[in-house]
Amino acid sequence: MLVGVLVGLAIMVGCFLVPIAHFILGPAGPFIAGYWGIQFAPNPGRHYALHGLIFGSLLALTMGVILVGVAFLLIALFDDSRVKVLVWLGVIVLTLYTGSMGTMGAMYSSLREQQRAQREAEENERES
């Protein structure tokens, strides 16, 4: 699961690095990260919703830790009470956004994989 989360973080960073496309790819980054990152996380027979929720929660937790570090750096640089409130509000909103979009992407990917496996099993059953 850790490898999948790291792949997801790399995808989110990569979405922000593309110069003009980052306006579109940036907000979609957590969904894309969840969709592709979950494929690197083994699924020991869990329901797709639970598997996606666990992955999205780990992605949000990792992003939250990174954002808290950035928040402390910004608060150290700009010592104003209004900035502190906005920074912590941003940390909360971005962490929740990352978690929810990552969960939706992971659930969608897991659901598609589960449906594909069911179709293959039905085709194999028909052939035999």
C-alpha positions as a printed NumPy array, in Angstrom:
array([[  0.   ,   0.   ,   0.   ],
       [  2.923,   2.334,   0.75 ],
       [  4.278,   1.992,  -2.781],
       [  0.875,   2.936,  -4.183],
       [  0.691,   6.023,  -1.959],
       [  4.182,   7.095,  -3.038],
       [  3.229,   6.59 ,  -6.687],
       [  0.121,   8.681,  -6.036],
       [  2.161,  11.479,  -4.48 ],
       [  4.542,  11.425,  -7.439],
       [  1.585,  11.672,  -9.826],
       [  0.123,  14.629,  -7.904],
       [  3.464,  16.456,  -7.986],
       [  3.836,  15.638, -11.674],
       [  0.404,  17.094, -12.39 ],
       [  1.508,  20.437, -10.944],
       [  4.8  ,  20.534, -12.861],
       [  3.354,  20.706, -16.381],
       [  3.403,  24.465, -17.127],
       [  0.08 ,  25.308, -18.792],
       [ -1.817,  22.089, -18.117],
       [ -1.416,  22.378, -14.338],
       [ -4.586,  24.494, -14.24 ],
       [ -6.522,  21.39 , -15.315],
       [ -4.265,  18.599, -14.066],
       [ -3.64 ,  20.127, -10.629],
       [ -7.203,  19.842,  -9.308],
       [ -7.607,  16.44 , -10.986],
       [ -4.274,  15.214,  -9.583],
       [ -5.612,  13.42 ,  -6.483],
       [ -8.219,  11.552,  -8.549],
       [ -5.598,  10.506, -11.097],
       [ -3.251,   9.569,  -8.251],
       [ -5.924,   7.402,  -6.67 ],
       [ -6.791,   5.76 ,  -9.984],
       [ -3.214,   4.798, -10.856],
       [ -1.738,   4.509,  -7.367],
       [ -4.215,   1.872,  -6.175],
       [ -2.946,  -0.453,  -8.907],
       [  0.353,  -0.682,  -7.025],
       [ -1.404,  -1.622,  -3.782],
       [ -2.28 ,  -5.289,  -3.289],
       [ -5.925,  -6.091,  -2.617],
       [ -6.286,  -9.08 ,  -0.282],
       [ -9.903,  -9.726,  -1.292],
       [-11.384,  -6.526,   0.166],
       [-14.48 ,  -4.869,  -1.229],
       [-13.57 ,  -2.14 ,  -3.716],
       [-15.086,   0.581,  -1.51 ],
       [-13.087,  -0.414,   1.563],
       [ -9.892,  -0.801,  -0.447],
       [-10.364,   2.652,  -2.011],
       [-11.229,   4.232,   1.335],
       [ -8.095,   2.866,   2.99 ],
       [ -5.94 ,   4.034,   0.088],
       [ -7.526,   7.502,   0.016],
       [ -7.11 ,   7.851,   3.782],
       [ -3.42 ,   6.968,   3.577],
       [ -2.964,   9.388,   0.684],
       [ -4.688,  12.152,   2.679],
       [ -2.641,  11.361,   5.784],
       [  0.601,  11.576,   3.826],
       [ -0.452,  14.795,   2.134],
       [ -1.599,  16.2  ,   5.486],
       [  1.818,  15.576,   7.027],
       [  3.49 ,  17.346,   4.101],
       [  1.055,  20.265,   4.304],
       [  1.569,  20.65 ,   8.066],
       [  5.306,  20.965,   7.436],
       [  4.676,  23.604,   4.781],
       [  2.26 ,  25.383,   7.143],
       [  4.867,  25.621,   9.903],
       [  7.346,  27.008,   7.375],
       [  4.862,  29.635,   6.152],
       [  3.915,  30.628,   9.69 ],
       [  7.591,  31.027,  10.562],
       [  8.114,  33.261,   7.527],
       [  4.95 ,  35.358,   7.843],
       [  4.129,  36.107,  11.451],
       [  0.611,  37.486,  11.087],
       [ -2.504,  36.118,  12.767],
       [ -4.583,  36.328,   9.564],
       [ -1.984,  34.318,   7.693],
       [ -2.056,  31.615,  10.37 ],
       [ -5.803,  31.171,  10.054],
       [ -5.664,  31.024,   6.255],
       [ -2.745,  28.6  ,   6.257],
       [ -4.423,  26.164,   8.651],
       [ -7.705,  26.477,   6.77 ],
       [ -5.831,  25.628,   3.572],
       [ -4.189,  22.621,   5.227],
       [ -7.566,  21.266,   6.329],
       [ -9.314,  21.876,   2.999],
       [ -6.486,  20.492,   0.842],
       [ -6.099,  17.409,   3.031],
       [ -9.821,  16.645,   2.857],
       [ -9.876,  17.325,  -0.893],
       [ -6.91 ,  15.025,  -1.473],
       [ -8.492,  12.285,   0.606],
       [-11.914,  12.467,  -1.013],
       [-10.688,  12.7  ,  -4.611],
       [ -8.025,  10.032,  -4.029],
       [-10.652,   7.742,  -2.531],
       [-12.988,   8.25 ,  -5.49 ],
       [-10.203,   7.548,  -7.989],
       [ -9.091,   4.441,  -6.104],
       [-12.658,   3.154,  -5.77 ],
       [-13.314,   3.674,  -9.464],
       [-10.125,   1.854, -10.431],
       [-10.822,  -1.016,  -8.023],
       [-14.409,  -1.321,  -9.24 ],
       [-13.301,  -1.485, -12.873],
       [-10.714,  -4.133, -12.014],
       [-13.301,  -6.163, -10.105],
       [-15.765,  -5.953, -13.009],
       [-13.052,  -6.974, -15.479],
       [-12.183, -10.01 , -13.356],
       [-15.869, -11.007, -13.163],
       [-16.248, -10.721, -16.942],
       [-13.164, -12.88 , -17.497],
       [-14.462, -15.472, -15.032],
       [-17.833, -15.572, -16.83 ],
       [-16.132, -15.949, -20.22 ],
       [-13.936, -18.761, -18.909],
       [-17.012, -20.454, -17.444],
       [-18.833, -20.273, -20.785],
       [-15.846, -21.707, -22.654],
       [-15.573, -24.739, -20.381]])
